Amino acid sequence: MTVFDRLHQGEHIDIRDADYQREVHGEIDRCDHLCWQLRQTDPAAKQRLVELENELFNGQIKDGTYLTPPMSVDCASQMTLGKTSTSTTTSR
C-alpha cells in the first residue's frame, strides 16, 4: 500500500517517515520537473503541451480538457480531471 493510499484512508503519517519522503517527495519532484518543461514549451506547440500534460496527469488530458501554462502542481498523480460519476436516487 502506498503512502497516498494510507493518507486516503485517513492514516496520519509523519512527514519524516522514510516512505513518505521517498513517495511524496518523489511525486513532487516529478511534477516540478514536468511543470518546468510545460513552462518552457512554446505555446504554439499544442501537441507537445498535451503530451507533457498527459505525462503529468497520467493520461487524463482528453478532448475538451485544456490547461494553460504556466502552472504548478505538486501531486498530479492524486488528481482527477474531467467528469466524475455521481449516483442519484429517486423516490416515488
Phi and psi restraints in degrees (range 20) as a CNS / XPLOR table:
assign (resid 1 and name C) (resid 2 and name N)
       (resid 2 and name CA) (resid 2 and name C) 1.0 -79.7 20.0 2
assign (resid 2 and name N) (resid 2 and name CA)
       (resid 2 and name C) (resid 3 and name N) 1.0 165.1 20.0 2
assign (resid 2 and name C) (resid 3 and name N)
       (resid 3 and name CA) (resid 3 and name C) 1.0 -60.5 20.0 2
assign (resid 3 and name N) (resid 3 and name CA)
       (resid 3 and name C) (resid 4 and name N) 1.0 -38.8 20.0 2
assign (resid 3 and name C) (resid 4 and name N)
       (resid 4 and name CA) (resid 4 and name C) 1.0 -62.9 20.0 2
assign (resid 4 and name N) (resid 4 and name CA)
       (resid 4 and name C) (resid 5 and name N) 1.0 -40.5 20.0 2
assign (resid 4 and name C) (resid 5 and name N)
       (resid 5 and name CA) (resid 5 and name C) 1.0 -61.8 20.0 2
assign (resid 5 and name N) (resid 5 and name CA)
       (resid 5 and name C) (resid 6 and name N) 1.0 -44.2 20.0 2
assign (resid 5 and name C) (resid 6 and name N)
       (resid 6 and name CA) (resid 6 and name C) 1.0 -63.1 20.0 2
assign (resid 6 and name N) (resid 6 and name CA)
       (resid 6 and name C) (resid 7 and name N) 1.0 -39.8 20.0 2
assign (resid 6 and name C) (resid 7 and name N)
       (resid 7 and name CA) (resid 7 and name C) 1.0 -66.1 20.0 2
assign (resid 7 and name N) (resid 7 and name CA)
       (resid 7 and name C) (resid 8 and name N) 1.0 -41.3 20.0 2
assign (resid 7 and name C) (resid 8 and name N)
       (resid 8 and name CA) (resid 8 and name C) 1.0 -61.9 20.0 2
assign (resid 8 and name N) (resid 8 and name CA)
       (resid 8 and name C) (resid 9 and name N) 1.0 -28.6 20.0 2
assign (resid 8 and name C) (resid 9 and name N)
       (resid 9 and name CA) (resid 9 and name C) 1.0 -84.1 20.0 2
assign (resid 9 and name N) (resid 9 and name CA)
       (resid 9 and name C) (resid 10 and name N) 1.0 2.1 20.0 2
assign (resid 9 and name C) (resid 10 and name N)
       (resid 10 and name CA) (resid 10 and name C) 1.0 91.0 20.0 2
assign (resid 10 and name N) (resid 10 and name CA)
       (resid 10 and name C) (resid 11 and name N) 1.0 6.1 20.0 2
assign (resid 10 and name C) (resid 11 and name N)
       (resid 11 and name CA) (resid 11 and name C) 1.0 -70.6 20.0 2
assign (resid 11 and name N) (resid 11 and name CA)
       (resid 11 and name C) (resid 12 and name N) 1.0 140.5 20.0 2
assign (resid 11 and name C) (resid 12 and name N)
       (resid 12 and name CA) (resid 12 and name C) 1.0 -89.2 20.0 2
assign (resid 12 and name N) (resid 12 and name CA)
       (resid 12 and name C) (resid 13 and name N) 1.0 130.0 20.0 2
assign (resid 12 and name C) (resid 13 and name N)
       (resid 13 and name CA) (resid 13 and name C) 1.0 -127.6 20.0 2
assign (resid 13 and name N) (resid 13 and name CA)
       (resid 13 and name C) (resid 14 and name N) 1.0 129.7 20.0 2
assign (resid 13 and name C) (resid 14 and name N)
       (resid 14 and name CA) (resid 14 and name C) 1.0 -68.3 20.0 2
assign (resid 14 and name N) (resid 14 and name CA)
       (resid 14 and name C) (resid 15 and name N) 1.0 128.1 20.0 2
assign (resid 14 and name C) (resid 15 and name N)
       (resid 15 and name CA) (resid 15 and name C) 1.0 -67.1 20.0 2
assign (resid 15 and name N) (resid 15 and name CA)
       (resid 15 and name C) (resid 16 and name N) 1.0 -8.5 20.0 2
assign (resid 15 and name C) (resid 16 and name N)
       (resid 16 and name CA) (resid 16 and name C) 1.0 -87.7 20.0 2
assign (resid 16 and name N) (resid 16 and name CA)
       (resid 16 and name C) (resid 17 and name N) 1.0 -7.1 20.0 2
assign (resid 16 and name C) (resid 17 and name N)
       (resid 17 and name CA) (resid 17 and name C) 1.0 -59.1 20.0 2
assign (resid 17 and name N) (resid 17 and name CA)
       (resid 17 and name C) (resid 18 and name N) 1.0 136.2 20.0 2
assign (resid 17 and name C) (resid 18 and name N)
       (resid 18 and name CA) (resid 18 and name C) 1.0 -60.7 20.0 2
assign (resid 18 and name N) (resid 18 and name CA)
       (resid 18 and name C) (resid 19 and name N) 1.0 -40.4 20.0 2
assign (resid 18 and name C) (resid 19 and name N)
       (resid 19 and name CA) (resid 19 and name C) 1.0 -64.4 20.0 2
assign (resid 19 and name N) (resid 19 and name CA)
       (resid 19 and name C) (resid 20 and name N) 1.0 -42.6 20.0 2
assign (resid 19 and name C) (resid 20 and name N)
       (resid 20 and name CA) (resid 20 and name C) 1.0 -60.1 20.0 2
assign (resid 20 and name N) (resid 20 and name CA)
       (resid 20 and name C) (resid 21 and name N) 1.0 -49.1 20.0 2
assign (resid 20 and name C) (resid 21 and name N)
       (resid 21 and name CA) (resid 21 and name C) 1.0 -57.4 20.0 2
assign (resid 21 and name N) (resid 21 and name CA)
       (resid 21 and name C) (resid 22 and name N) 1.0 -45.7 20.0 2
assign (resid 21 and name C) (resid 22 and name N)
       (resid 22 and name CA) (resid 22 and name C) 1.0 -68.8 20.0 2
assign (resid 22 and name N) (resid 22 and name CA)
       (resid 22 and name C) (resid 23 and name N) 1.0 -51.3 20.0 2
assign (resid 22 and name C) (resid 23 and name N)
       (resid 23 and name CA) (resid 23 and name C) 1.0 -75.4 20.0 2
assign (resid 23 and name N) (resid 23 and name CA)
       (resid 23 and name C) (resid 24 and name N) 1.0 -51.5 20.0 2
assign (resid 23 and name C) (resid 24 and name N)
       (resid 24 and name CA) (resid 24 and name C) 1.0 -71.5 20.0 2
assign (resid 24 and name N) (resid 24 and name CA)
       (resid 24 and name C) (resid 25 and name N) 1.0 -46.7 20.0 2
assign (resid 24 and name C) (resid 25 and name N)
       (resid 25 and name CA) (resid 25 and name C) 1.0 -67.8 20.0 2
assign (resid 25 and name N) (resid 25 and name CA)
       (resid 25 and name C) (resid 26 and name N) 1.0 -30.5 20.0 2
assign (resid 25 and name C) (resid 26 and name N)
       (resid 26 and name CA) (resid 26 and name C) 1.0 -63.8 20.0 2
assign (resid 26 and name N) (resid 26 and name CA)
       (resid 26 and name C) (resid 27 and name N) 1.0 -42.1 20.0 2
assign (resid 26 and name C) (resid 27 and name N)
       (resid 27 and name CA) (resid 27 and name C) 1.0 -67.9 20.0 2
assign (resid 27 and name N) (resid 27 and name CA)
       (resid 27 and name C) (resid 28 and name N) 1.0 -40.4 20.0 2
assign (resid 27 and name C) (resid 28 and name N)
       (resid 28 and name CA) (resid 28 and name C) 1.0 -62.1 20.0 2
assign (resid 28 and name N) (resid 28 and name CA)
       (resid 28 and name C) (resid 29 and name N) 1.0 -43.7 20.0 2
assign (resid 28 and name C) (resid 29 and name N)
       (resid 29 and name CA) (resid 29 and name C) 1.0 -62.9 20.0 2
assign (resid 29 and name N) (resid 29 and name CA)
       (resid 29 and name C) (resid 30 and name N) 1.0 -41.8 20.0 2
assign (resid 29 and name C) (resid 30 and name N)
       (resid 30 and name CA) (resid 30 and name C) 1.0 -59.9 20.0 2
assign (resid 30 and name N) (resid 30 and name CA)
       (resid 30 and name C) (resid 31 and name N) 1.0 -46.9 20.0 2
assign (resid 30 and name C) (resid 31 and name N)
       (resid 31 and name CA) (resid 31 and name C) 1.0 -66.9 20.0 2
assign (resid 31 and name N) (resid 31 and name CA)
       (resid 31 and name C) (resid 32 and name N) 1.0 -42.0 20.0 2
assign (resid 31 and name C) (resid 32 and name N)
       (resid 32 and name CA) (resid 32 and name C) 1.0 -57.6 20.0 2
assign (resid 32 and name N) (resid 32 and name CA)
       (resid 32 and name C) (resid 33 and name N) 1.0 -44.4 20.0 2
assign (resid 32 and name C) (resid 33 and name N)
       (resid 33 and name CA) (resid 33 and name C) 1.0 -65.6 20.0 2
assign (resid 33 and name N) (resid 33 and name CA)
       (resid 33 and name C) (resid 34 and name N) 1.0 -45.0 20.0 2
assign (resid 33 and name C) (resid 34 and name N)
       (resid 34 and name CA) (resid 34 and name C) 1.0 -67.2 20.0 2
assign (resid 34 and name N) (resid 34 and name CA)
       (resid 34 and name C) (resid 35 and name N) 1.0 -37.4 20.0 2
assign (resid 34 and name C) (resid 35 and name N)
       (resid 35 and name CA) (resid 35 and name C) 1.0 -64.4 20.0 2
assign (resid 35 and name N) (resid 35 and name CA)
       (resid 35 and name C) (resid 36 and name N) 1.0 -38.3 20.0 2
assign (resid 35 and name C) (resid 36 and name N)
       (resid 36 and name CA) (resid 36 and name C) 1.0 -62.2 20.0 2
assign (resid 36 and name N) (resid 36 and name CA)
       (resid 36 and name C) (resid 37 and name N) 1.0 -44.0 20.0 2
assign (resid 36 and name C) (resid 37 and name N)
       (resid 37 and name CA) (resid 37 and name C) 1.0 -62.2 20.0 2
assign (resid 37 and name N) (resid 37 and name CA)
       (resid 37 and name C) (resid 38 and name N) 1.0 -41.4 20.0 2
assign (resid 37 and name C) (resid 38 and name N)
       (resid 38 and name CA) (resid 38 and name C) 1.0 -60.9 20.0 2
assign (resid 38 and name N) (resid 38 and name CA)
       (resid 38 and name C) (resid 39 and name N) 1.0 -42.4 20.0 2
assign (resid 38 and name C) (resid 39 and name N)
       (resid 39 and name CA) (resid 39 and name C) 1.0 -66.6 20.0 2
assign (resid 39 and name N) (resid 39 and name CA)
       (resid 39 and name C) (resid 40 and name N) 1.0 -25.2 20.0 2
assign (resid 39 and name C) (resid 40 and name N)
       (resid 40 and name CA) (resid 40 and name C) 1.0 -90.5 20.0 2
assign (resid 40 and name N) (resid 40 and name CA)
       (resid 40 and name C) (resid 41 and name N) 1.0 -3.9 20.0 2
assign (resid 40 and name C) (resid 41 and name N)
       (resid 41 and name CA) (resid 41 and name C) 1.0 -89.7 20.0 2
assign (resid 41 and name N) (resid 41 and name CA)
       (resid 41 and name C) (resid 42 and name N) 1.0 135.8 20.0 2
assign (resid 41 and name C) (resid 42 and name N)
       (resid 42 and name CA) (resid 42 and name C) 1.0 -57.8 20.0 2
assign (resid 42 and name N) (resid 42 and name CA)
       (resid 42 and name C) (resid 43 and name N) 1.0 128.9 20.0 2
assign (resid 42 and name C) (resid 43 and name N)
       (resid 43 and name CA) (resid 43 and name C) 1.0 -58.6 20.0 2
assign (resid 43 and name N) (resid 43 and name CA)
       (resid 43 and name C) (resid 44 and name N) 1.0 -22.7 20.0 2
assign (resid 43 and name C) (resid 44 and name N)
       (resid 44 and name CA) (resid 44 and name C) 1.0 -77.2 20.0 2
assign (resid 44 and name N) (resid 44 and name CA)
       (resid 44 and name C) (resid 45 and name N) 1.0 -14.1 20.0 2
assign (resid 44 and name C) (resid 45 and name N)
       (resid 45 and name CA) (resid 45 and name C) 1.0 -87.1 20.0 2
assign (resid 45 and name N) (resid 45 and name CA)
       (resid 45 and name C) (resid 46 and name N) 1.0 65.6 20.0 2
assign (resid 45 and name C) (resid 46 and name N)
       (resid 46 and name CA) (resid 46 and name C) 1.0 -56.9 20.0 2
assign (resid 46 and name N) (resid 46 and name CA)
       (resid 46 and name C) (resid 47 and name N) 1.0 -44.2 20.0 2
assign (resid 46 and name C) (resid 47 and name N)
       (resid 47 and name CA) (resid 47 and name C) 1.0 -63.6 20.0 2
assign (resid 47 and name N) (resid 47 and name CA)
       (resid 47 and name C) (resid 48 and name N) 1.0 -40.9 20.0 2
assign (resid 47 and name C) (resid 48 and name N)
       (resid 48 and name CA) (resid 48 and name C) 1.0 -64.7 20.0 2
assign (resid 48 and name N) (resid 48 and name CA)
       (resid 48 and name C) (resid 49 and name N) 1.0 -40.2 20.0 2
assign (resid 48 and name C) (resid 49 and name N)
       (resid 49 and name CA) (resid 49 and name C) 1.0 -60.8 20.0 2
assign (resid 49 and name N) (resid 49 and name CA)
       (resid 49 and name C) (resid 50 and name N) 1.0 -43.9 20.0 2
assign (resid 49 and name C) (resid 50 and name N)
       (resid 50 and name CA) (resid 50 and name C) 1.0 -63.7 20.0 2
assign (resid 50 and name N) (resid 50 and name CA)
       (resid 50 and name C) (resid 51 and name N) 1.0 -40.8 20.0 2
assign (resid 50 and name C) (resid 51 and name N)
       (resid 51 and name CA) (resid 51 and name C) 1.0 -60.0 20.0 2
assign (resid 51 and name N) (resid 51 and name CA)
       (resid 51 and name C) (resid 52 and name N) 1.0 -47.9 20.0 2
assign (resid 51 and name C) (resid 52 and name N)
       (resid 52 and name CA) (resid 52 and name C) 1.0 -65.1 20.0 2
assign (resid 52 and name N) (resid 52 and name CA)
       (resid 52 and name C) (resid 53 and name N) 1.0 -41.2 20.0 2
assign (resid 52 and name C) (resid 53 and name N)
       (resid 53 and name CA) (resid 53 and name C) 1.0 -64.1 20.0 2
assign (resid 53 and name N) (resid 53 and name CA)
       (resid 53 and name C) (resid 54 and name N) 1.0 -38.3 20.0 2
assign (resid 53 and name C) (resid 54 and name N)
       (resid 54 and name CA) (resid 54 and name C) 1.0 -67.0 20.0 2
assign (resid 54 and name N) (resid 54 and name CA)
       (resid 54 and name C) (resid 55 and name N) 1.0 -35.6 20.0 2
assign (resid 54 and name C) (resid 55 and name N)
       (resid 55 and name CA) (resid 55 and name C) 1.0 -65.8 20.0 2
assign (resid 55 and name N) (resid 55 and name CA)
       (resid 55 and name C) (resid 56 and name N) 1.0 -41.3 20.0 2
assign (resid 55 and name C) (resid 56 and name N)
       (resid 56 and name CA) (resid 56 and name C) 1.0 -64.7 20.0 2
assign (resid 56 and name N) (resid 56 and name CA)
       (resid 56 and name C) (resid 57 and name N) 1.0 -46.0 20.0 2
assign (resid 56 and name C) (resid 57 and name N)
       (resid 57 and name CA) (resid 57 and name C) 1.0 -103.6 20.0 2
assign (resid 57 and name N) (resid 57 and name CA)
       (resid 57 and name C) (resid 58 and name N) 1.0 24.6 20.0 2
assign (resid 57 and name C) (resid 58 and name N)
       (resid 58 and name CA) (resid 58 and name C) 1.0 53.5 20.0 2
assign (resid 58 and name N) (resid 58 and name CA)
       (resid 58 and name C) (resid 59 and name N) 1.0 48.6 20.0 2
assign (resid 58 and name C) (resid 59 and name N)
       (resid 59 and name CA) (resid 59 and name C) 1.0 77.0 20.0 2
assign (resid 59 and name N) (resid 59 and name CA)
       (resid 59 and name C) (resid 60 and name N) 1.0 17.7 20.0 2
assign (resid 59 and name C) (resid 60 and name N)
       (resid 60 and name CA) (resid 60 and name C) 1.0 -87.9 20.0 2
assign (resid 60 and name N) (resid 60 and name CA)
       (resid 60 and name C) (resid 61 and name N) 1.0 -4.4 20.0 2
assign (resid 60 and name C) (resid 61 and name N)
       (resid 61 and name CA) (resid 61 and name C) 1.0 -83.0 20.0 2
assign (resid 61 and name N) (resid 61 and name CA)
       (resid 61 and name C) (resid 62 and name N) 1.0 106.6 20.0 2
assign (resid 61 and name C) (resid 62 and name N)
       (resid 62 and name CA) (resid 62 and name C) 1.0 -114.8 20.0 2
assign (resid 62 and name N) (resid 62 and name CA)
       (resid 62 and name C) (resid 63 and name N) 1.0 177.3 20.0 2
assign (resid 62 and name C) (resid 63 and name N)
       (resid 63 and name CA) (resid 63 and name C) 1.0 -53.5 20.0 2
assign (resid 63 and name N) (resid 63 and name CA)
       (resid 63 and name C) (resid 64 and name N) 1.0 131.9 20.0 2
assign (resid 63 and name C) (resid 64 and name N)
       (resid 64 and name CA) (resid 64 and name C) 1.0 92.4 20.0 2
assign (resid 64 and name N) (resid 64 and name CA)
       (resid 64 and name C) (resid 65 and name N) 1.0 -10.6 20.0 2
assign (resid 64 and name C) (resid 65 and name N)
       (resid 65 and name CA) (resid 65 and name C) 1.0 -101.8 20.0 2
assign (resid 65 and name N) (resid 65 and name CA)
       (resid 65 and name C) (resid 66 and name N) 1.0 124.1 20.0 2
assign (resid 65 and name C) (resid 66 and name N)
       (resid 66 and name CA) (resid 66 and name C) 1.0 -142.0 20.0 2
assign (resid 66 and name N) (resid 66 and name CA)
       (resid 66 and name C) (resid 67 and name N) 1.0 131.0 20.0 2
assign (resid 66 and name C) (resid 67 and name N)
       (resid 67 and name CA) (resid 67 and name C) 1.0 -115.4 20.0 2
assign (resid 67 and name N) (resid 67 and name CA)
       (resid 67 and name C) (resid 68 and name N) 1.0 148.1 20.0 2
assign (resid 67 and name C) (resid 68 and name N)
       (resid 68 and name CA) (resid 68 and name C) 1.0 -117.2 20.0 2
assign (resid 68 and name N) (resid 68 and name CA)
       (resid 68 and name C) (resid 69 and name N) 1.0 108.2 20.0 2
assign (resid 68 and name C) (resid 69 and name N)
       (resid 69 and name CA) (resid 69 and name C) 1.0 -64.6 20.0 2
assign (resid 69 and name N) (resid 69 and name CA)
       (resid 69 and name C) (resid 70 and name N) 1.0 154.7 20.0 2
assign (resid 69 and name C) (resid 70 and name N)
       (resid 70 and name CA) (resid 70 and name C) 1.0 -81.6 20.0 2
assign (resid 70 and name N) (resid 70 and name CA)
       (resid 70 and name C) (resid 71 and name N) 1.0 147.5 20.0 2
assign (resid 70 and name C) (resid 71 and name N)
       (resid 71 and name CA) (resid 71 and name C) 1.0 -151.8 20.0 2
assign (resid 71 and name N) (resid 71 and name CA)
       (resid 71 and name C) (resid 72 and name N) 1.0 164.7 20.0 2
assign (resid 71 and name C) (resid 72 and name N)
       (resid 72 and name CA) (resid 72 and name C) 1.0 -139.4 20.0 2
assign (resid 72 and name N) (resid 72 and name CA)
       (resid 72 and name C) (resid 73 and name N) 1.0 127.7 20.0 2
assign (resid 72 and name C) (resid 73 and name N)
       (resid 73 and name CA) (resid 73 and name C) 1.0 -134.0 20.0 2
assign (resid 73 and name N) (resid 73 and name CA)
       (resid 73 and name C) (resid 74 and name N) 1.0 130.8 20.0 2
assign (resid 73 and name C) (resid 74 and name N)
       (resid 74 and name CA) (resid 74 and name C) 1.0 -85.9 20.0 2
assign (resid 74 and name N) (resid 74 and name CA)
       (resid 74 and name C) (resid 75 and name N) 1.0 -50.0 20.0 2
assign (resid 74 and name C) (resid 75 and name N)
       (resid 75 and name CA) (resid 75 and name C) 1.0 -129.4 20.0 2
assign (resid 75 and name N) (resid 75 and name CA)
       (resid 75 and name C) (resid 76 and name N) 1.0 68.7 20.0 2
assign (resid 75 and name C) (resid 76 and name N)
       (resid 76 and name CA) (resid 76 and name C) 1.0 -62.6 20.0 2
assign (resid 76 and name N) (resid 76 and name CA)
       (resid 76 and name C) (resid 77 and name N) 1.0 -27.2 20.0 2
assign (resid 76 and name C) (resid 77 and name N)
       (resid 77 and name CA) (resid 77 and name C) 1.0 -65.1 20.0 2
assign (resid 77 and name N) (resid 77 and name CA)
       (resid 77 and name C) (resid 78 and name N) 1.0 -14.4 20.0 2
assign (resid 77 and name C) (resid 78 and name N)
       (resid 78 and name CA) (resid 78 and name C) 1.0 -102.3 20.0 2
assign (resid 78 and name N) (resid 78 and name CA)
       (resid 78 and name C) (resid 79 and name N) 1.0 6.4 20.0 2
assign (resid 78 and name C) (resid 79 and name N)
       (resid 79 and name CA) (resid 79 and name C) 1.0 -103.3 20.0 2
assign (resid 79 and name N) (resid 79 and name CA)
       (resid 79 and name C) (resid 80 and name N) 1.0 147.5 20.0 2
assign (resid 79 and name C) (resid 80 and name N)
       (resid 80 and name CA) (resid 80 and name C) 1.0 -118.0 20.0 2
assign (resid 80 and name N) (resid 80 and name CA)
       (resid 80 and name C) (resid 81 and name N) 1.0 128.1 20.0 2
assign (resid 80 and name C) (resid 81 and name N)
       (resid 81 and name CA) (resid 81 and name C) 1.0 -108.6 20.0 2
assign (resid 81 and name N) (resid 81 and name CA)
       (resid 81 and name C) (resid 82 and name N) 1.0 148.0 20.0 2
assign (resid 81 and name C) (resid 82 and name N)
       (resid 82 and name CA) (resid 82 and name C) 1.0 98.0 20.0 2
assign (resid 82 and name N) (resid 82 and name CA)
       (resid 82 and name C) (resid 83 and name N) 1.0 -164.6 20.0 2
assign (resid 82 and name C) (resid 83 and name N)
       (resid 83 and name CA) (resid 83 and name C) 1.0 -71.3 20.0 2
assign (resid 83 and name N) (resid 83 and name CA)
       (resid 83 and name C) (resid 84 and name N) 1.0 146.0 20.0 2
assign (resid 83 and name C) (resid 84 and name N)
       (resid 84 and name CA) (resid 84 and name C) 1.0 -114.9 20.0 2
assign (resid 84 and name N) (resid 84 and name CA)
       (resid 84 and name C) (resid 85 and name N) 1.0 149.7 20.0 2
assign (resid 84 and name C) (resid 85 and name N)
       (resid 85 and name CA) (resid 85 and name C) 1.0 -89.4 20.0 2
assign (resid 85 and name N) (resid 85 and name CA)
       (resid 85 and name C) (resid 86 and name N) 1.0 138.6 20.0 2
assign (resid 85 and name C) (resid 86 and name N)
       (resid 86 and name CA) (resid 86 and name C) 1.0 -127.7 20.0 2
assign (resid 86 and name N) (resid 86 and name CA)
       (resid 86 and name C) (resid 87 and name N) 1.0 143.8 20.0 2
assign (resid 86 and name C) (resid 87 and name N)
       (resid 87 and name CA) (resid 87 and name C) 1.0 -102.1 20.0 2
assign (resid 87 and name N) (resid 87 and name CA)
       (resid 87 and name C) (resid 88 and name N) 1.0 141.7 20.0 2
assign (resid 87 and name C) (resid 88 and name N)
       (resid 88 and name CA) (resid 88 and name C) 1.0 -127.6 20.0 2
assign (resid 88 and name N) (resid 88 and name CA)
       (resid 88 and name C) (resid 89 and name N) 1.0 149.8 20.0 2
assign (resid 88 and name C) (resid 89 and name N)
       (resid 89 and name CA) (resid 89 and name C) 1.0 -118.7 20.0 2
assign (resid 89 and name N) (resid 89 and name CA)
       (resid 89 and name C) (resid 90 and name N) 1.0 147.3 20.0 2
assign (resid 89 and name C) (resid 90 and name N)
       (resid 90 and name CA) (resid 90 and name C) 1.0 -118.3 20.0 2
assign (resid 90 and name N) (resid 90 and name CA)
       (resid 90 and name C) (resid 91 and name N) 1.0 131.9 20.0 2
assign (resid 90 and name C) (resid 91 and name N)
       (resid 91 and name CA) (resid 91 and name C) 1.0 -106.2 20.0 2
assign (resid 91 and name N) (resid 91 and name CA)
       (resid 91 and name C) (resid 92 and name N) 1.0 149.2 20.0 2
